[in-house]
Each structure stands twice: as structure tokens, then as C-alpha cells.
Amino acid sequence: MKPQAATYPVKDVAKMLGIGTNKLFRRLREAKVLNKENIPYQSYISRGLFSVYHGTWNHPVTGTHHYAKTQITDQGINWLQQLINQEQTQ
């Protein structure tokens, strides 16, 4: 069995990279890495750059709600750093 890679929330990775969370989300959407709901496309998940955590929460009036949260792997952090460096040199 393959060990599970460490994953980090986007806001933590944005801090590590010295970029704002909203700016990082916007850049990834513009680069067609994330869809409009900020969920990575399957090809990026398959490459091991991102993972998606699915969860539920219960609202006292409207009931159960489902959500998906994008997480970035160690490999994804390295890839993003290279992407940002390339953008800065252009």
C-alpha cells in the first residue's frame, strides 16, 4: 500500500509561497488548474499535485450540506513554486 502524501490547505501554501490566498486561487483558475469552484481538474489530481477532501456539515435549519476542500501536496507546492518563479522571470 502506498503511503498517503502530506497535504496542506491552499491558504497555508499561499503563505509559504508569499502570495495571497485569493491571488493564488485566481492564478490557478486562469491557468486552468482549478475550476470555478476552486477544485482542481482530475489531471492535476492524478499527477499527485492536489487532493480534494470531501466533507459534510449539518445546519440546524437547512440540514446536511456537502463541501469539497482543495488540498495541495508536497509535490504540488514544489510545482507551484516553479510556476510562480517562471511567471516572475517573464
RODRENLO-330082 format. One record per residue (C-alpha): residue in three letters; x, y, z. Coordinates in steps of 0.001 Angstrom, whole numbers. Last residue first. Layout:
BEGIN
+------+---------+---------+---------+
! rest !      xx !      yy !      zz !
+------+---------+---------+---------+
!  ALA !       X !       Y !       Z !
...
+------+---------+---------+---------+
//
This chain:
BEGIN
+------+---------+---------+---------+
! rest !      xx !      yy !      zz !
+------+---------+---------+---------+
!  GLN !    8771 !   36524 !  -17855 !
!  THR !   11035 !   35842 !  -14868 !
!  GLN !    8229 !   36299 !  -12319 !
!  GLU !    5902 !   33918 !  -14146 !
!  GLN !    8577 !   31199 !  -14223 !
!  ASN !    9204 !   31617 !  -10476 !
!  ILE !    5473 !   31296 !   -9800 !
!  LEU !    5256 !   28065 !  -11798 !
!  GLN !    8374 !   26659 !  -10112 !
!  GLN !    6919 !   27411 !   -6671 !
!  LEU !    3613 !   25872 !   -7743 !
!  TRP !    5343 !   22625 !   -8783 !
!  ASN !    7225 !   22428 !   -5476 !
!  ILE !    3986 !   23001 !   -3551 !
!  GLY !    2224 !   20383 !   -5678 !
!  GLN !    4883 !   17772 !   -4874 !
!  ASP !    4359 !   18489 !   -1177 !
!  THR !     615 !   18015 !   -1765 !
!  ILE !   -2006 !   20768 !   -2054 !
!  GLN !   -5510 !   20468 !    -594 !
!  THR !   -8761 !   21607 !   -2176 !
!  LYS !  -11848 !   21421 !      23 !
!  ALA !  -15113 !   19880 !   -1121 !
!  TYR !  -18445 !   20508 !     575 !
!  HIS !  -21682 !   18735 !    1417 !
!  HIS !  -24572 !   20221 !    3375 !
!  THR !  -26881 !   18391 !    5775 !
!  GLY !  -29966 !   20133 !    7150 !
!  THR !  -31499 !   23512 !    6262 !
!  VAL !  -32459 !   24619 !    9764 !
!  PRO !  -29825 !   23357 !   12216 !
!  HIS !  -27119 !   23210 !    9538 !
!  ASN !  -25222 !   19943 !    9497 !
!  TRP !  -21775 !   19653 !    7969 !
!  THR !  -20388 !   17342 !    5360 !
!  GLY !  -16955 !   16546 !    3999 !
!  HIS !  -14930 !   15890 !     894 !
!  TYR !  -11186 !   16491 !     857 !
!  VAL !   -9703 !   17063 !   -2586 !
!  SER !   -6120 !   16259 !   -3486 !
!  PHE !   -3572 !   18231 !   -5436 !
!  LEU !    -203 !   17801 !   -7157 !
!  GLY !    -224 !   13998 !   -7379 !
!  ARG !    -305 !   13833 !  -11183 !
!  SER !   -3765 !   12261 !  -10954 !
!  ILE !   -5028 !   15295 !   -9005 !
!  TYR !   -3668 !   17613 !  -11688 !
!  SER !   -5321 !   15551 !  -14459 !
!  GLN !   -8580 !   15483 !  -12498 !
!  TYR !   -9091 !   19253 !  -12630 !
!  PRO !   -8502 !   21015 !   -9344 !
!  ILE !  -11486 !   22348 !   -7345 !
!  ASN !  -11642 !   26125 !   -6929 !
!  GLU !  -15416 !   26217 !   -7640 !
!  LYS !  -14714 !   27942 !  -10986 !
!  ASN !  -12397 !   25086 !  -11998 !
!  LEU !   -8787 !   24871 !  -10890 !
!  VAL !   -5647 !   24216 !  -12978 !
!  LYS !   -6958 !   26204 !  -15944 !
!  ALA !   -4073 !   28729 !  -15701 !
!  GLU !   -6624 !   31496 !  -15031 !
!  ARG !   -8162 !   29364 !  -12248 !
!  LEU !   -4721 !   28768 !  -10717 !
!  ARG !   -3881 !   32476 !  -10887 !
!  ARG !   -7198 !   33419 !   -9240 !
!  PHE !   -6774 !   30876 !   -6410 !
!  LEU !   -3236 !   32151 !   -5766 !
!  LYS !   -4409 !   35781 !   -5753 !
!  ASN !   -7230 !   34932 !   -3346 !
!  THR !   -4812 !   33189 !    -973 !
!  GLY !   -2260 !   35988 !   -1050 !
!  ILE !    1290 !   35208 !   -2157 !
!  GLY !    4449 !   34617 !    -128 !
!  LEU !    4854 !   30997 !   -1220 !
!  MET !    4546 !   29615 !    2307 !
!  LYS !    1572 !   31914 !    2946 !
!  ALA !    -167 !   30691 !    -217 !
!  VAL !     552 !   27126 !     890 !
!  ASP !   -1206 !   27745 !    4207 !
!  LYS !   -4238 !   29319 !    2481 !
!  VAL !   -4402 !   26422 !      -3 !
!  PRO !   -4764 !   23853 !    2778 !
!  TYR !   -1885 !   21370 !    3086 !
!  THR !   -1424 !   17733 !    2113 !
!  ALA !    1040 !   15096 !    3281 !
!  ALA !    1255 !   12109 !     953 !
!  GLN !    -570 !    8905 !    1929 !
!  PRO !    1710 !    5872 !    1960 !
!  LYS !    1301 !    3445 !    -978 !
!  MET !       0 !       0 !       0 !
+------+---------+---------+---------+
//
